[in-house]
Amino acid sequence: MKSSLRVAVVGDRDQTFVPHVATDDALGHAADHLGVEVEVRWLATEPLESDLSGVRAADVLWCAPGSPYRSLRGALAALRHGREHSVPTLGTCGGSQHMVIEYARHVLGFEDAQHAEYDPYASDLFVSELTCSLAGRTMPVTLTPGSTVAALYGECEVKEQYYCNFGLNPAHQSTLHEGGLRVTGRATGRDDSGEARVLELPGHPFYLATLFVPQTRSMPGRPHPLVVGLLRAAL
């Protein structure tokens, strides 16, 4: 009998949004590669404000693209559970941005840490609008040797696709990195070289945030290494 994993995808699902459909597909590709079954359940963010039962029941968490979510508080509650209870967790695009906010608020003590999509005039923006939109672009990323993400790819120079207009505020990049949520992938280019593209939490079984959307590059027979790594961590 195959092993079975329960995957909770945190996000307000939109069947017309390409990265959401790709998320389901990428999980299937990785499961086939590993020879396991996956039960995928999407969890809308508003109910998570008061009910985390679906999160607690999951073996794997994936915080999906598609922000702003209907409930910032619900998404942060799910991510906090994954971080504090060692549940393998991946956040992509908007999901990665919310991992930044959750860590800033609940680990580093920045109670007013905010995301510019929700409040562009907040005094402490940890996620801000990018100088240039990355939506629809495929860009190079340089990975830190010895990091989890570099080990999963098996190389330190990759190209990935983006759907975002927001990212980690460069003014707070060193704050996150020195505070323990390590920047292990950086942009490579003339205008945005060095900006955070991947963050990970050392000591956690799998807690990885990518500003890009790896799921869109997954294909049958060629699963994305980060999604394979996510499921393998749960096994």
Secondary structure, 3 states (H helix, E strand, C coil): CCCEEEEEEECCCCCCCHHHHHHHHHHHHHHHHHCCEEEEEEECCHHHHCCCHHHHCCCEEEECCCCCCCCHHHHHHHHHHHHHCCCCEEEECHHHHHHHHHHHHHCCCCCCCEECCCCCCCCCEEEEECCCCCCCCEEEEEECCCCHHHHHHCCCEEEEECCCCEEECHHHHHHHHHCCCEEEEEECCCCCCCCEEEEECCCCCCEEEECCCHHHHCECCECCHHHHHHHHHHC
